[in-house]
Amino acid sequence: MIRSSLVLVLCSLGVIDGAGRPNILFAISDDQSWMHASAYGDKGTRTPAFDRIAEEGILFTHAYASCPSCMPSRTSILTGRNMWETGPGGNLMGTLKADYAIFSLLLEQSGYQLGATGKTWGPGKLEGFTPAVGKTLPLRSYSSIQTEAILGESFHRRTLKERRPGMSNLDYAANFEDFLAERDKDKPFFFWYGSNEPHQGFEEGAWKKAGKNLADALVPGSLPDDPVVRGEFLDYALEIEHFDRHLGRMIELLVRENLLESTLIVVTSDHGNPMPRSKCNLYDSGTRVPLAIRFAGPAKKGATRRDLVNLIDLAPTFLTAAGVEIPEEMSGHPLQSLPETGAAVSRGFVVTGFERHIICRRDGVGYPARCIRTDSFAYIRNYEPDRWPAGDPDFVSSHQGFLGDCDRGATKEFLMNNSSETRIAPYYRLSFGRRPPEELYDMKRDPHQLRNLAEEEKFAEVKSSLRQKMEDYLRATGDPRMQGQSPWDDYDFTDKRIFGNPRWREEGLALPSVIIEDPDTDGDGLADGRELAFGSDPLDAASLPVDPVVQPSFVPINAQESGVYGPVFTTPGVDYQENKYNGGVIANGQSLNNYNVHVSGSPAPNSSVTAVQPWTSHGDGGNFSTRNSPFVDGGGDNFTVRYNGYLDMRGYDAGDYTIHLQSDDTNYFVMDTVDGTVIADDPSCCNERTQAFSISIAGVFPFDTVFGEQGGGEWTDLAISGPGITGIVALGDTENGSPPVYIIGSGVEAPEERLVNVFFDENGAGNITLENLTPGETYHVQGSFDGVNFVALAGSEFVTPDADVTVGPLVLPFTTADQPFLLVKVYKGPIE
């Protein structure tokens, strides 16, 4: 029977209707990241068929492959099991054994007719399955021709009249048409449409002939924004569009045969894109995939869901739709069990894994890792951090060359050929450099996973919790790594052709020094990567970093929808917020809890008062300031005070500084600098607490602190000391020597009445549309690298026509040779 623990809502989703069990069309592309479909907002990739499925069904925004490698991912889809639960099926060119229940065979046993075209399961070897009549199991499996034992008859006879370079010549849709014509119409069917696209091997420069625009390419933030990289992502987009066109033809065939409303359609990919730091990596660009489902029945208004979904859920979903018992060994859950409405995430996390892809390291070992992904964070455990994640840099690995776990392609070649260039080296290291044992990313603020928080004290509790949750799940699902075992390195590599390659073990390529270290090329004491991050020239010792305005890791009191923060230089002081609570909420000895209560808003305070205050000292005690002010709302018992501000250290030297805390009862302080997050904790009354920190580059740093008072005496003092500061002085007490503090705003404030618009130059592009300007008026444009200091852009003064017309698009020089402007402002009037 179907698992009774799941609350199924089949009827409400139209999975089963009066006509009987639904047909199933499963469409899976080869190496497509979730973001690269127009339904997700990608302007460079047009996918009308995928979009139609989403518009008439459900679009999932957070679907994940079990493993970012072709065969292991497809093994997990077929078995409903995590990659570590499938033995040698968890490696590329491994073995899928008949020991595991396969959903397609369960469907066939229940009366479904099976068929397939294109890439199905592989590359690898099937073992123990009953071959099709008159045939034997092949030595290698990859396409529908070699997987008839598990996916039914292969339909591959129809080919395209014109084959495009880099793409399969199969006419997938015509082969589906043949299947529909030959099927037993008394049986429901399951058909696997697996395209070979957009696997690497793109026709380089095809995007030009197709009339695509480089500006429309959607490139992950872990890769350099270069025309070569953008061009390859557009070539890749053309292959996704090829997959989508055949899907569209298949949908029209279902309409023609009056089968659309009796067919469940699922569209996804086996894992992310094949460019560096995606495929074979547990980052979102490697494991997060597109997913749209149209359940059987009349078209409905599309829904978008943020539920965390794993592709191991597809097997139980297909079986549930067919009314077939779900084997207890399957770890996935049917997607029909999701609540029909609402945005609640039914699964709190997904866990993904990776072991061995191609042979690209000495002794044929892999790069074992596991990842747990929640709605807010991603934690990755790299079990062999001394190994190279993409393969040994000086070791040739058969058909993919050096760094063989990354497919050959223009972006890979670009990174390798330019790895010694200072501006490319950081991206080269991101893709190919060694990684620490643990990685932690804030997915809300760092979606491209560039800032590893694993060693930051502020996130220690988050890291520990995620690690425990992940390991509990791995133990519950029988991951051998939890018993200290590593069988994957010893599993057979079934495609022996690789060993016939005369260069497969060739060695001797010089190891690029940039993969090992972040050099200081100009000898100014700052590593090249750090200079790049903050706008100075790593080749010029006289070039000083642009004073950075660091973004807060916290949500300030004065939250901005834009998410781009900066100091309001016209308003010195700090944002102040005083909250009152019922007894028992705020407690001495619980500084972090008091901080979390105030910041989270849970429980809600009985009252809340906000103000701007000159400094961070209030009440009648403390040793650091003679400026202590009364609490704005009178203080008392059971209350908190939160201070937000930007600390302006631009006039101070790099070096060692100290934060000083003293309070009755508690205080918890957070500050983000270019060198990481500083945390100072004053857990209980009434001793002085200190926290040393260092800055390598002076800048403007956001800070956040919450004072908590349970009862009795009430005062708080927050101060700083260090080079250029006389003694210990309260933050904001500039008369006694504190660095300036300013309230936190959007970073785009401009008091000038002539300011008419502000643009965030997120992509480094230079085309904007200006609307509703006064006819015949003069305007000019200014740009800023840091969100604080603006310069006039050459040639950007213009006069609007003497008519009520829209002006635009306006082409402006938003970039220099070194970096894009962060913000752009449009002013009325000439440049002054």
TAUR-V541081 format. One record per residue. N is the residue number from 0. RES is the residue in one letter. NEAR is the number of other ideal C-beta (glycine too) atoms within 8 Angstrom. Layout:
BEGIN
N&RES&NEAR ; N&RES&NEAR
END
This chain:
BEGIN
0&M&4 ; 1&I&10 ; 2&R&7 ; 3&S&5 ; 4&S&3 ; 5&L&9 ; 6&V&4 ; 7&L&9 ; 8&V&9 ; 9&L&10 ; 10&C&7 ; 11&S&6 ; 12&L&10 ; 13&G&10 ; 14&V&13 ; 15&I&10 ; 16&D&8 ; 17&G&3 ; 18&A&4 ; 19&G&8 ; 20&R&9 ; 21&P&14 ; 22&N&12 ; 23&I&17 ; 24&L&12 ; 25&F&11 ; 26&A&14 ; 27&I&14 ; 28&S&14 ; 29&D&14 ; 30&D&14 ; 31&Q&15 ; 32&S&14 ; 33&W&14 ; 34&M&9 ; 35&H&16 ; 36&A&15 ; 37&S&12 ; 38&A&12 ; 39&Y&11 ; 40&G&6 ; 41&D&11 ; 42&K&7 ; 43&G&12 ; 44&T&12 ; 45&R&6 ; 46&T&12 ; 47&P&9 ; 48&A&12 ; 49&F&15 ; 50&D&11 ; 51&R&10 ; 52&I&14 ; 53&A&13 ; 54&E&8 ; 55&E&9 ; 56&G&14 ; 57&I&12 ; 58&L&13 ; 59&F&11 ; 60&T&9 ; 61&H&11 ; 62&A&13 ; 63&Y&14 ; 64&A&16 ; 65&S&14 ; 66&C&15 ; 67&P&15 ; 68&S&13 ; 69&C&12 ; 70&M&15 ; 71&P&17 ; 72&S&16 ; 73&R&13 ; 74&T&17 ; 75&S&17 ; 76&I&14 ; 77&L&13 ; 78&T&16 ; 79&G&18 ; 80&R&14 ; 81&N&14 ; 82&M&17 ; 83&W&13 ; 84&E&11 ; 85&T&15 ; 86&G&9 ; 87&P&10 ; 88&G&16 ; 89&G&15 ; 90&N&16 ; 91&L&12 ; 92&M&12 ; 93&G&17 ; 94&T&13 ; 95&L&15 ; 96&K&10 ; 97&A&6 ; 98&D&5 ; 99&Y&11 ; 100&A&10 ; 101&I&9 ; 102&F&14 ; 103&S&13 ; 104&L&9 ; 105&L&13 ; 106&L&15 ; 107&E&12 ; 108&Q&6 ; 109&S&9 ; 110&G&7 ; 111&Y&13 ; 112&Q&11 ; 113&L&14 ; 114&G&15 ; 115&A&17 ; 116&T&16 ; 117&G&16 ; 118&K&10 ; 119&T&15 ; 120&W&14 ; 121&G&14 ; 122&P&10 ; 123&G&17 ; 124&K&11 ; 125&L&15 ; 126&E&9 ; 127&G&6 ; 128&F&9 ; 129&T&3 ; 130&P&9 ; 131&A&7 ; 132&V&4 ; 133&G&3 ; 134&K&7 ; 135&T&4 ; 136&L&8 ; 137&P&7 ; 138&L&4 ; 139&R&11 ; 140&S&14 ; 141&Y&9 ; 142&S&13 ; 143&S&16 ; 144&I&7 ; 145&Q&12 ; 146&T&15 ; 147&E&14 ; 148&A&10 ; 149&I&12 ; 150&L&13 ; 151&G&11 ; 152&E&9 ; 153&S&12 ; 154&F&13 ; 155&H&11 ; 156&R&6 ; 157&R&10 ; 158&T&8 ; 159&L&7 ; 160&K&3 ; 161&E&4 ; 162&R&8 ; 163&R&8 ; 164&P&6 ; 165&G&8 ; 166&M&11 ; 167&S&8 ; 168&N&7 ; 169&L&12 ; 170&D&10 ; 171&Y&12 ; 172&A&10 ; 173&A&8 ; 174&N&15 ; 175&F&15 ; 176&E&10 ; 177&D&11 ; 178&F&14 ; 179&L&10 ; 180&A&6 ; 181&E&5 ; 182&R&10 ; 183&D&5 ; 184&K&4 ; 185&D&3 ; 186&K&9 ; 187&P&12 ; 188&F&12 ; 189&F&16 ; 190&F&14 ; 191&W&15 ; 192&Y&16 ; 193&G&14 ; 194&S&15 ; 195&N&10 ; 196&E&12 ; 197&P&15 ; 198&H&10 ; 199&Q&8 ; 200&G&4 ; 201&F&14 ; 202&E&10 ; 203&E&8 ; 204&G&8 ; 205&A&14 ; 206&W&12 ; 207&K&8 ; 208&K&6 ; 209&A&8 ; 210&G&4 ; 211&K&12 ; 212&N&5 ; 213&L&10 ; 214&A&7 ; 215&D&9 ; 216&A&13 ; 217&L&10 ; 218&V&9 ; 219&P&11 ; 220&G&7 ; 221&S&13 ; 222&L&13 ; 223&P&9 ; 224&D&8 ; 225&D&7 ; 226&P&6 ; 227&V&9 ; 228&V&16 ; 229&R&12 ; 230&G&15 ; 231&E&14 ; 232&F&15 ; 233&L&16 ; 234&D&15 ; 235&Y&14 ; 236&A&16 ; 237&L&14 ; 238&E&14 ; 239&I&16 ; 240&E&11 ; 241&H&13 ; 242&F&14 ; 243&D&14 ; 244&R&9 ; 245&H&13 ; 246&L&13 ; 247&G&11 ; 248&R&10 ; 249&M&14 ; 250&I&13 ; 251&E&8 ; 252&L&12 ; 253&L&11 ; 254&V&9 ; 255&R&6 ; 256&E&7 ; 257&N&6 ; 258&L&10 ; 259&L&8 ; 260&E&8 ; 261&S&10 ; 262&T&12 ; 263&L&14 ; 264&I&12 ; 265&V&14 ; 266&V&13 ; 267&T&14 ; 268&S&13 ; 269&D&14 ; 270&H&14 ; 271&G&18 ; 272&N&14 ; 273&P&11 ; 274&M&17 ; 275&P&12 ; 276&R&12 ; 277&S&15 ; 278&K&14 ; 279&C&13 ; 280&N&13 ; 281&L&12 ; 282&Y&12 ; 283&D&12 ; 284&S&13 ; 285&G&15 ; 286&T&16 ; 287&R&13 ; 288&V&16 ; 289&P&16 ; 290&L&13 ; 291&A&15 ; 292&I&14 ; 293&R&10 ; 294&F&12 ; 295&A&13 ; 296&G&9 ; 297&P&5 ; 298&A&4 ; 299&K&9 ; 300&K&3 ; 301&G&10 ; 302&A&8 ; 303&T&8 ; 304&R&10 ; 305&R&9 ; 306&D&10 ; 307&L&14 ; 308&V&13 ; 309&N&15 ; 310&L&17 ; 311&I&15 ; 312&D&13 ; 313&L&15 ; 314&A&14 ; 315&P&14 ; 316&T&14 ; 317&F&15 ; 318&L&15 ; 319&T&15 ; 320&A&16 ; 321&A&13 ; 322&G&8 ; 323&V&9 ; 324&E&7 ; 325&I&12 ; 326&P&8 ; 327&E&5 ; 328&E&8 ; 329&M&13 ; 330&S&9 ; 331&G&14 ; 332&H&8 ; 333&P&13 ; 334&L&10 ; 335&Q&12 ; 336&S&10 ; 337&L&8 ; 338&P&6 ; 339&E&6 ; 340&T&3 ; 341&G&4 ; 342&A&5 ; 343&A&5 ; 344&V&9 ; 345&S&7 ; 346&R&10 ; 347&G&5 ; 348&F&11 ; 349&V&10 ; 350&V&13 ; 351&T&16 ; 352&G&15 ; 353&F&16 ; 354&E&14 ; 355&R&13 ; 356&H&11 ; 357&I&13 ; 358&I&11 ; 359&C&13 ; 360&R&13 ; 361&R&6 ; 362&D&5 ; 363&G&8 ; 364&V&10 ; 365&G&11 ; 366&Y&15 ; 367&P&12 ; 368&A&11 ; 369&R&16 ; 370&C&14 ; 371&I&14 ; 372&R&15 ; 373&T&11 ; 374&D&7 ; 375&S&6 ; 376&F&11 ; 377&A&14 ; 378&Y&14 ; 379&I&12 ; 380&R&11 ; 381&N&14 ; 382&Y&10 ; 383&E&8 ; 384&P&9 ; 385&D&4 ; 386&R&9 ; 387&W&11 ; 388&P&12 ; 389&A&12 ; 390&G&15 ; 391&D&9 ; 392&P&12 ; 393&D&9 ; 394&F&15 ; 395&V&12 ; 396&S&15 ; 397&S&11 ; 398&H&7 ; 399&Q&13 ; 400&G&8 ; 401&F&12 ; 402&L&15 ; 403&G&16 ; 404&D&13 ; 405&C&14 ; 406&D&10 ; 407&R&8 ; 408&G&11 ; 409&A&12 ; 410&T&12 ; 411&K&13 ; 412&E&9 ; 413&F&13 ; 414&L&15 ; 415&M&10 ; 416&N&6 ; 417&N&9 ; 418&S&12 ; 419&S&6 ; 420&E&7 ; 421&T&9 ; 422&R&8 ; 423&I&12 ; 424&A&15 ; 425&P&11 ; 426&Y&11 ; 427&Y&16 ; 428&R&12 ; 429&L&10 ; 430&S&13 ; 431&F&14 ; 432&G&10 ; 433&R&9 ; 434&R&7 ; 435&P&9 ; 436&P&6 ; 437&E&11 ; 438&E&12 ; 439&L&15 ; 440&Y&11 ; 441&D&12 ; 442&M&14 ; 443&K&6 ; 444&R&7 ; 445&D&10 ; 446&P&8 ; 447&H&8 ; 448&Q&12 ; 449&L&7 ; 450&R&7 ; 451&N&8 ; 452&L&12 ; 453&A&11 ; 454&E&5 ; 455&E&9 ; 456&E&6 ; 457&K&9 ; 458&F&11 ; 459&A&8 ; 460&E&6 ; 461&V&10 ; 462&K&13 ; 463&S&8 ; 464&S&8 ; 465&L&13 ; 466&R&12 ; 467&Q&8 ; 468&K&10 ; 469&M&15 ; 470&E&9 ; 471&D&8 ; 472&Y&11 ; 473&L&13 ; 474&R&9 ; 475&A&6 ; 476&T&10 ; 477&G&7 ; 478&D&12 ; 479&P&9 ; 480&R&12 ; 481&M&8 ; 482&Q&5 ; 483&G&5 ; 484&Q&6 ; 485&S&9 ; 486&P&8 ; 487&W&11 ; 488&D&11 ; 489&D&4 ; 490&Y&12 ; 491&D&6 ; 492&F&11 ; 493&T&11 ; 494&D&9 ; 495&K&7 ; 496&R&6 ; 497&I&13 ; 498&F&6 ; 499&G&6 ; 500&N&9 ; 501&P&4 ; 502&R&7 ; 503&W&11 ; 504&R&6 ; 505&E&7 ; 506&E&7 ; 507&G&5 ; 508&L&9 ; 509&A&5 ; 510&L&8 ; 511&P&9 ; 512&S&7 ; 513&V&12 ; 514&I&12 ; 515&I&7 ; 516&E&5 ; 517&D&10 ; 518&P&9 ; 519&D&10 ; 520&T&8 ; 521&D&10 ; 522&G&6 ; 523&D&7 ; 524&G&4 ; 525&L&12 ; 526&A&8 ; 527&D&14 ; 528&G&10 ; 529&R&13 ; 530&E&15 ; 531&L&10 ; 532&A&8 ; 533&F&12 ; 534&G&11 ; 535&S&11 ; 536&D&8 ; 537&P&13 ; 538&L&6 ; 539&D&8 ; 540&A&6 ; 541&A&4 ; 542&S&8 ; 543&L&5 ; 544&P&11 ; 545&V&9 ; 546&D&11 ; 547&P&13 ; 548&V&14 ; 549&V&11 ; 550&Q&9 ; 551&P&11 ; 552&S&9 ; 553&F&8 ; 554&V&5 ; 555&P&13 ; 556&I&9 ; 557&N&9 ; 558&A&6 ; 559&Q&10 ; 560&E&4 ; 561&S&7 ; 562&G&5 ; 563&V&13 ; 564&Y&13 ; 565&G&15 ; 566&P&14 ; 567&V&10 ; 568&F&7 ; 569&T&5 ; 570&T&9 ; 571&P&9 ; 572&G&12 ; 573&V&15 ; 574&D&14 ; 575&Y&12 ; 576&Q&13 ; 577&E&16 ; 578&N&12 ; 579&K&11 ; 580&Y&13 ; 581&N&7 ; 582&G&6 ; 583&G&5 ; 584&V&9 ; 585&I&12 ; 586&A&11 ; 587&N&9 ; 588&G&8 ; 589&Q&11 ; 590&S&14 ; 591&L&8 ; 592&N&8 ; 593&N&15 ; 594&Y&11 ; 595&N&8 ; 596&V&13 ; 597&H&14 ; 598&V&11 ; 599&S&6 ; 600&G&6 ; 601&S&5 ; 602&P&7 ; 603&A&4 ; 604&P&11 ; 605&N&5 ; 606&S&7 ; 607&S&8 ; 608&V&8 ; 609&T&8 ; 610&A&8 ; 611&V&8 ; 612&Q&13 ; 613&P&9 ; 614&W&15 ; 615&T&16 ; 616&S&16 ; 617&H&14 ; 618&G&14 ; 619&D&6 ; 620&G&10 ; 621&G&12 ; 622&N&6 ; 623&F&12 ; 624&S&13 ; 625&T&4 ; 626&R&10 ; 627&N&12 ; 628&S&9 ; 629&P&7 ; 630&F&12 ; 631&V&10 ; 632&D&9 ; 633&G&6 ; 634&G&11 ; 635&G&8 ; 636&D&9 ; 637&N&13 ; 638&F&14 ; 639&T&15 ; 640&V&13 ; 641&R&16 ; 642&Y&16 ; 643&N&14 ; 644&G&17 ; 645&Y&14 ; 646&L&14 ; 647&D&11 ; 648&M&11 ; 649&R&8 ; 650&G&7 ; 651&Y&10 ; 652&D&6 ; 653&A&7 ; 654&G&8 ; 655&D&8 ; 656&Y&13 ; 657&T&11 ; 658&I&14 ; 659&H&14 ; 660&L&16 ; 661&Q&15 ; 662&S&14 ; 663&D&12 ; 664&D&12 ; 665&T&16 ; 666&N&17 ; 667&Y&15 ; 668&F&16 ; 669&V&13 ; 670&M&13 ; 671&D&13 ; 672&T&12 ; 673&V&12 ; 674&D&8 ; 675&G&6 ; 676&T&11 ; 677&V&12 ; 678&I&10 ; 679&A&12 ; 680&D&12 ; 681&D&14 ; 682&P&7 ; 683&S&9 ; 684&C&10 ; 685&C&8 ; 686&N&6 ; 687&E&7 ; 688&R&11 ; 689&T&9 ; 690&Q&12 ; 691&A&7 ; 692&F&12 ; 693&S&9 ; 694&I&14 ; 695&S&8 ; 696&I&13 ; 697&A&10 ; 698&G&14 ; 699&V&16 ; 700&F&13 ; 701&P&17 ; 702&F&14 ; 703&D&14 ; 704&T&12 ; 705&V&14 ; 706&F&13 ; 707&G&17 ; 708&E&15 ; 709&Q&10 ; 710&G&5 ; 711&G&8 ; 712&G&9 ; 713&E&11 ; 714&W&12 ; 715&T&14 ; 716&D&17 ; 717&L&15 ; 718&A&16 ; 719&I&14 ; 720&S&10 ; 721&G&10 ; 722&P&8 ; 723&G&6 ; 724&I&13 ; 725&T&5 ; 726&G&7 ; 727&I&8 ; 728&V&15 ; 729&A&15 ; 730&L&17 ; 731&G&15 ; 732&D&14 ; 733&T&9 ; 734&E&4 ; 735&N&12 ; 736&G&9 ; 737&S&15 ; 738&P&12 ; 739&P&9 ; 740&V&15 ; 741&Y&14 ; 742&I&14 ; 743&I&16 ; 744&G&13 ; 745&S&9 ; 746&G&12 ; 747&V&12 ; 748&E&9 ; 749&A&7 ; 750&P&5 ; 751&E&6 ; 752&E&4 ; 753&R&7 ; 754&L&11 ; 755&V&8 ; 756&N&7 ; 757&V&10 ; 758&F&9 ; 759&F&8 ; 760&D&13 ; 761&E&4 ; 762&N&7 ; 763&G&8 ; 764&A&7 ; 765&G&8 ; 766&N&9 ; 767&I&10 ; 768&T&9 ; 769&L&11 ; 770&E&7 ; 771&N&3 ; 772&L&10 ; 773&T&6 ; 774&P&10 ; 775&G&7 ; 776&E&9 ; 777&T&9 ; 778&Y&15 ; 779&H&13 ; 780&V&13 ; 781&Q&12 ; 782&G&13 ; 783&S&14 ; 784&F&9 ; 785&D&11 ; 786&G&10 ; 787&V&11 ; 788&N&6 ; 789&F&8 ; 790&V&7 ; 791&A&9 ; 792&L&12 ; 793&A&5 ; 794&G&5 ; 795&S&11 ; 796&E&9 ; 797&F&9 ; 798&V&7 ; 799&T&12 ; 800&P&8 ; 801&D&5 ; 802&A&5 ; 803&D&3 ; 804&V&7 ; 805&T&7 ; 806&V&11 ; 807&G&8 ; 808&P&6 ; 809&L&10 ; 810&V&5 ; 811&L&11 ; 812&P&9 ; 813&F&12 ; 814&T&9 ; 815&T&7 ; 816&A&3 ; 817&D&5 ; 818&Q&7 ; 819&P&9 ; 820&F&12 ; 821&L&10 ; 822&L&15 ; 823&V&15 ; 824&K&15 ; 825&V&12 ; 826&Y&12 ; 827&K&9 ; 828&G&8 ; 829&P&6 ; 830&I&5 ; 831&E&3
END
